[in-house]
Amino acid sequence: MQEPWSRNRQAVAIALWVSFLAAAVGTMVLFAYIDPDMLGYATHGKLDVGRHLGSAIGFFFLWFICAGAAAVTAYLVRTAPKRPRRFRRQKESRG
């Protein structure tokens, strides 16, 4: 039987998965307005960037940015100081 993942490994997997989904949606939105073939003009004709390569470059760029944001968020959440007990939210009594 496989042993459970550590909390750090889970945090990395969650950050990568969430950033992948965000990059996928971002790529769809970005290239709904911008033709990926136009990325070749940004290189002044030095690189032949077609639609597929342009889409891949855009996706991996967005994935890198989203993964960085997710990693910083995970780091800040994990390293936040614990709040004193008096500032913690009290559970509502049901009854």
C-alpha positions as CSV (number, residue, x, y, z in Angstrom):
1,M,0.0,0.0,0.0
2,Q,1.2,3.5,-0.8
3,E,1.9,5.8,2.1
4,P,0.0,9.1,2.2
5,W,1.5,12.2,0.8
6,S,3.2,14.7,3.1
7,R,1.6,18.1,3.6
8,N,4.3,19.8,1.5
9,R,3.8,17.4,-1.3
10,Q,0.0,17.9,-1.2
11,A,0.6,21.7,-1.2
12,V,2.8,21.5,-4.3
13,A,0.3,19.2,-6.1
14,I,-2.6,21.5,-5.3
15,A,-0.7,24.6,-6.4
16,L,0.3,22.9,-9.7
17,W,-3.2,21.7,-10.4
18,V,-5.0,24.9,-9.6
19,S,-2.4,26.9,-11.6
20,F,-2.9,24.5,-14.6
21,L,-6.6,25.1,-14.6
22,A,-6.2,28.8,-14.3
23,A,-3.7,28.8,-17.1
24,A,-6.1,26.8,-19.3
25,V,-8.9,29.2,-18.8
26,G,-6.6,32.2,-19.2
27,T,-5.3,30.8,-22.5
28,M,-8.8,30.4,-23.8
29,V,-9.7,33.9,-22.9
30,L,-6.4,35.4,-24.1
31,F,-6.5,33.7,-27.5
32,A,-10.2,34.4,-27.9
33,Y,-9.1,38.1,-28.4
34,I,-5.5,37.7,-29.7
35,D,-4.5,35.5,-32.7
36,P,-1.6,33.3,-31.5
37,D,-0.1,33.7,-35.0
38,M,0.5,37.3,-34.2
39,L,3.2,36.4,-31.7
40,G,5.6,36.0,-34.6
41,Y,5.4,39.8,-35.1
42,A,6.7,40.3,-31.6
43,T,10.0,38.7,-32.7
44,H,10.3,41.0,-35.7
45,G,10.3,38.1,-38.0
46,K,13.3,36.3,-36.4
47,L,11.2,33.3,-35.3
48,D,8.5,31.5,-37.2
49,V,5.8,31.2,-34.6
50,G,2.7,29.5,-35.8
51,R,-0.7,29.1,-34.1
52,H,0.2,25.9,-32.2
53,L,3.5,27.1,-31.0
54,G,2.0,30.5,-30.1
55,S,-0.7,28.8,-28.1
56,A,1.8,26.6,-26.3
57,I,4.0,29.5,-25.5
58,G,1.1,31.5,-24.1
59,F,-0.2,28.5,-22.1
60,F,3.2,27.7,-20.5
61,F,3.8,31.4,-19.8
62,L,0.4,31.7,-18.0
63,W,1.0,28.4,-16.2
64,F,4.4,29.7,-14.9
65,I,2.8,32.9,-13.7
66,C,-0.2,31.1,-12.0
67,A,2.1,28.5,-10.4
68,G,4.3,31.2,-9.0
69,A,1.2,33.0,-7.5
70,A,-0.2,29.7,-6.1
71,A,3.2,28.8,-4.6
72,V,3.5,32.2,-2.9
73,T,0.0,31.9,-1.6
74,A,0.6,28.4,-0.2
75,Y,3.8,29.6,1.4
76,L,2.1,32.5,3.1
77,V,-0.7,30.4,4.4
78,R,1.6,27.7,5.7
79,T,4.0,30.1,7.4
80,A,1.4,32.5,8.9
81,P,1.7,32.9,12.7
82,K,-1.0,31.3,14.7
83,R,-3.5,33.7,16.1
84,P,-4.0,33.8,19.9
85,R,-6.9,31.8,21.1
86,R,-8.9,34.9,22.1
87,F,-9.0,36.1,18.5
88,R,-10.1,32.8,17.0
89,R,-13.7,32.5,15.9
90,Q,-15.8,30.7,18.4
91,K,-18.0,27.9,17.1
92,E,-21.6,28.7,17.3
93,S,-23.5,26.6,19.8
94,R,-26.3,24.7,18.3
95,G,-29.2,23.7,20.3
